[in-house]
């Protein structure tokens, strides 16, 4: 039987447990910023299809990472 992960959802509302978890949120924001900056640079340099594809793919990956898949 699948394990109940209700505690996983409750953890987001408990600040004590969030501090113990480490810098997972900070790393996510840092990676998202670097990826967005890189894709924006590609768009500015003239490679619009590659930059747009990078933004779309990185958004999907970050969304899946955030929801825990």
C-alpha positions as CSV (number, residue, x, y, z in Angstrom):
1,X,0.0,0.0,0.0
2,X,1.2,3.5,-0.8
3,X,2.6,5.5,2.1
4,X,0.5,8.5,3.2
5,X,2.4,11.7,2.4
6,X,0.0,14.1,4.1
7,X,2.9,15.1,6.4
8,X,4.8,16.2,3.3
9,X,2.1,18.8,2.6
10,X,2.0,19.9,6.3
11,X,5.7,20.5,6.3
12,X,5.2,23.5,4.0
13,X,3.2,25.3,6.7
14,X,5.6,24.5,9.6
15,X,8.5,26.9,9.7
16,X,10.5,24.8,12.1
17,X,10.6,21.9,9.7
18,X,11.4,24.1,6.8
19,X,14.5,25.4,8.5
20,X,15.7,21.9,9.2
21,X,15.3,20.9,5.6
22,X,18.3,22.9,4.3
23,X,18.6,25.2,1.4
24,X,16.4,23.3,-1.1
25,X,14.2,26.4,-1.8
26,X,17.2,28.6,-2.2
27,X,18.8,26.2,-4.6
28,X,15.6,26.0,-6.7
29,X,15.5,29.8,-6.9
30,X,19.2,30.1,-7.8
31,X,18.9,27.4,-10.6
32,X,15.7,29.0,-11.9
33,X,17.5,32.4,-12.1
34,X,20.6,31.1,-13.8
35,X,18.5,29.2,-16.3
36,X,16.3,32.1,-17.1
37,X,19.3,34.4,-17.5
38,X,21.0,32.0,-19.8
39,X,17.9,31.5,-22.0
40,X,17.3,35.3,-22.1
41,X,20.9,35.8,-23.2
42,X,20.3,33.3,-26.0
43,X,17.3,35.2,-27.1
44,X,19.1,38.6,-27.0
45,X,22.0,37.1,-29.0
46,X,19.6,36.1,-31.7
47,X,18.9,32.4,-31.1
48,X,15.3,32.9,-30.3
49,X,14.0,29.4,-30.9
50,X,16.7,27.8,-28.7
51,X,16.2,30.4,-26.0
52,X,12.4,29.9,-26.0
53,X,12.7,26.2,-26.0
54,X,15.1,26.4,-23.1
55,X,12.7,28.5,-21.1
56,X,9.8,26.2,-21.7
57,X,11.8,23.0,-20.9
58,X,13.3,24.5,-17.8
59,X,9.9,25.7,-16.6
60,X,8.5,22.2,-17.0
61,X,11.5,20.7,-15.1
62,X,11.3,23.2,-12.3
63,X,7.6,22.6,-12.0
64,X,8.0,18.9,-11.8
65,X,10.9,19.3,-9.3
66,X,8.7,21.6,-7.1
67,X,5.8,19.1,-7.0
68,X,8.2,16.3,-6.2
69,X,8.3,14.2,-9.3
